[in-house]
Amino acid sequence: MSRARELEERAALWVVRREEPEWSVEDDAALERWLQESDAHKAAFWRLEHGWRQADRIGALGGLAPPLRAVRPLRRWWMPVAAAACLALLFFGLAVQRVSSPPAIENIQMAKFETEIGGRKSINLPDGSRIELNTDSAIQAAVGTDGRHVVLDRGEAFFTVQRDPAREFTVQAGSRVVTVLGTRFSVRQSGADLIVKVLEGRVRIEDRSKAEASRSADLAAGDTALARADSLLVTSGTIGAVENQLAWRTGNLVFDGTTLEDAAAQFNRYNRKQLIIADPQAAATRIGGTFRTDNVEAFARLLSDAYGLQIKESSREIVVTG
């Protein structure tokens, strides 16, 4: 068996196993470790998973799932059979639907880009799309003939996507995928949360770890989506509000009725010297204005001059008290 075929079958086993009700947190961690071993693992898994979902949509999976679950006690021998079926469904589904799967990147080197705390970087992709990385962020990107794919490993990125109906543009962050054809939007990972903000066009966000429709949503300009655990919340706003939230692209932070606690948290994303609001009453104070992301000292002086707050500064932090 060739190495490529062996990799495909291993990926197919993961795809099938994750559909089982007894899939556990430990299984999820094992899958994540396997994916992190190489870009080839990620590419094979995402491609097969996409084919599995598409086959499900055209009804092929419906004929396969009951027998699989019926023979679960014989798990040791049916797993390779299920993997082969998964591969067959993939090719069948793609042939019928002619869907655009995540790019076949196993033979394309994924380029890696990252920024340090306080840094920003712009990346121009070969298809004409552009990615702007925010502070302390890392991505992997590949552009192929079948599609365009970005993995957000950490942090935040803003995307200006060149429209190309023949090549889907996807952004993978954990189990969630944001899919677009041509638009401008940002994706941010904050702990276990995923935040998507749309400045122009439309995008679709979905959790590909499960098939429930409740785990997906379509976003338009001005919308913000917050994905957390099994929840997906979408709020509608103005394009101007989204532009303010994306002011980091010009090195600024824009606050409008923002609590001092939240403002400090924003500054702390961009600076190694951390701003600590030690007084609860001061933390609830609401402020407004435009500030440079890298000038936390000037912001602290403003708090002292305008609000009479006490500032104590060291090499690593600025502590604010009432």
N, C-alpha and C positions, 0 to 999 in steps of 0.2 A: 504494500500500500504506500502511495506517495505521501510525502509530508503534508502537502496541501490537502489531500483527501482526508488524512488523519485529523488535521485541524478542523476541517468542515464537520466531520462526524462528532468530534468533541464539542464543538459549538452547538451542534444540533441537539446533543444530549442535554446541554444546559438549558436550551430553549424549551425542550419538552418537560424537563424536570420542574422548571419554574411554574408550569401550569398546574402542578399538583396541589391539592388543598393542604397537604402536610408540609409544604415548603416553609422553612423556618428562618429565623434571623441568622442562625449559624450557616444555613445554606446560602443566604444572601451574601454573607461575608466571604464565604468560600468562592462564590462566583466573582465577587469584586476583586479578590486576590488574583484569580486566574486572568481576569481582564487586564489587570495592571501589569501582568508579566510581559506583554508585548503589544505593539500596535496591531500586529497581525491577528491576535486573539480578539481585540475589540472589533476590527473590521469584519471578521468572519461572523462573530456573534450578532452584530447589528444587522448585517445583511440577511442572515437567516431569520432573525427575529422579525424583521420587516416583511419578509416573504411569508412567514407564519401568520402574521396579522392580516396580510392581504388575502391569503388563502382562506382565512376565517371569514373575511368579508364576502367572499364569493361562494361560501357554503361548503367548501371542501373540508374544512376542519370539522364541521358538524357531523360528517360521516365517520370521522376518525376518532373523535374524543370519547364516545361511549365505550367502544371496545377497549381503549387504553385503560380507562378507569375500571372496567370490569375485570381486567386481568392484573390489577395492581399487586396482588399477592405474589405473582410470578415476576416481580420487578426485575430481577437479575437478568432474565433472558429477553424481556420485551423492550428494554431500554435501547439496545442497538437497532431493533426493528423499528421502534418509534423514531429514532434518529434518521434512519433511512427514509421513513415515511415523511418526516419533516423536510428532508432534502427534496423528495419527490414533489411534495406540495409546493415548496418554494418555486421550483421550475415550472410547475403547472400553473400556479397562480400568476406568475410573471408573464407567462406566455399568453394567458387569456386576457389579463388586464392590461398588459404592457405598462405596468406601474413603474415609477422611477424609484428604485431602492436607494438606500444610502450608498455613496460612491464606492466602486470596487477599488478600495485603496490598499489592498494587500500588496500590490506591486508598485504603489506610489509612496514615496517617502513623505511621511507627515512632518511638515515643518513646525518647529516649536518656537514659541515666543513668550516672553515673560517680562514683568516689570517688578522693581523693588518698591518698598514703601515710599510713597511720595512721587513715584515715577509715572510717566505716561508714554505710550508708544503708538504710532500709526503703522499699519501694515496694508500694503496694496497687493491684492490677490491677482493672479494671472487673468481672471475673467473680468476684471474691472471693478470688482467689489472692494470695499475698504473696511478694515477693522481698527477701532481705536481702543486700546487697552487702558484701563484705569489703574489706580494704585494697587500694588501687591497682587497682580493677576497673572494667570498663565493659561495659554491655549495651545492646541495642536490643530493644524489646518491642512487640508488637502483638497485640490481641485482636479477632478478627473473627467473623462468624457461622459460618464454616466451620472455625475452629480458633484456637489460641492459640500464638504462636511467639515465642521469645526467642533472640537471637544473643548469645553470650558472646564479646565481642571480646578481653577479657583478664581475668585475675584469677580471682576465686572468688565464687560466689553460692549461697545456700541458698534452696530453693524449698518453699513450702507450697502445694500445688496443690488448688484446689477441684475436687472430682470432677464431671465433666460428660461422660458417655459420648458425647454427640453432638459434642463438640468436643475433638479431640486436643490435648494440650499437648506441644510439642516444644522442646528446647533444642539449638541448633546451636552447635558449637565446632569450627571447621575443617571437616573432612569428616565428622566424627562427629556423630551425633544421638542424644539421649536422649529417649525417648518415654514418657509416663505418662498416666494418667487421673486419679488422685488419690493423692498421696503426699507425703512430706517427704524431701528429699534435697539434696545439694550437688554442684556441678560446679566443678572448678578446672582452669585451664590453667596449667601450670608449664613454660615452655619448650616443648618438643615433646611433653610428656606431658599427658594428660588424666586427671584423677582424679575418680571419682564415688563418693560415699558415701551409702548409703541408711539413713535413720533410721526410716522407716515406709513400709509398702506395698511395691510392686514397680515397677521401671522396666526398660526395655530400652535397651541401648546398642548402636549399630551404626555401622559405617563405610560410608557410602553412596557412597564413591568406588569400591568394588568390590562384587560380589554374593556373595562367598564367605560361607557360614554361619559360618566360623571367625572372622569379623570382627564377630560380634554375640554378645551374652550377655544373659540375664535376671538381674537382681539383686533380692534380697529384703532385708528389714530386717537390719542388721548387716553387710551385704556391702560390700566396697570393690573397685572396678575400677580398674586402671591400664592405660591404653591408650598404647602407645608404638610408633611406626612401624607395622610389620605385626603387632605382638603385642598381645594383650588378656589380661591376667591378672586373675582374680577370686579374692579371698580372703574367707572367711567369719569373722566375729568376733561380738562381743556388741554389743548396742545401747548399753550403757554405754560401751564403748570408742569407738564412733562419736560419742556425745555429748561425750566428752572432746575428741575431735579437732575438734568444732564449737563449742568453748567461746568462740571468737572472737566469736560472736554476742552474748555478754555482756561483751565486752572483755577476755577472759582467755585465757591459754594454760595448758593442763594437761599436765604432763610426768609420765610414769610409767616409770622406768627408761630415760629418754631420754638419749642421749649429749650431752655439752655442745656438741659440734659441731652436732648437729641442732637443739638448743635455740637456739643462736645464729642458725642459719639461719631459724628461725621468728621470732625477735625482729626480724631484719633485714627481714622483709616489712612490718613495721608502723612502723619508725622510720628517719628519715633518718640519724641517728647510728648507724653500723654497729658491731656487736659482732664483733671479730676474735679468734679463739682461735689464738694463734701457737705454742702448744706442743702437739705431737702427743699427749703423755701426758695433758695436761689435756683435750684434745679428746675423748678416749675415756672420760672420767669420766662415770658415769651419775648422773642427778639425778631428783628427783621433786618435785611441788608444783604449786601454782596461782599464777600471776603475771599482773599486768596487762600487756597488750600494749604500753602506752605508757610503761612505767616501766623502761626498760632500765638506767638508772643504778642503781636500787635493786637490780636483779638482779645487776649487776656488784659492788656492795658486798657482797651476800650471798656471792658467790664468794670474795671476799677474806676475809670474816669466818669463813665455815664451812669453806672448803677451803684457806685460806692462799695463794691464788693472787695474783699480782702484777697490779695494774691500772694502766694508763697511759691517761689520758683526754685527748682533744683536742676541738675543736669538732665534728669530723666522725666520730670513731670512738673506740671503747674497745678497747684491746688488752690481752688477757689472756695472761699467761705463767705458767709453773710456778714 
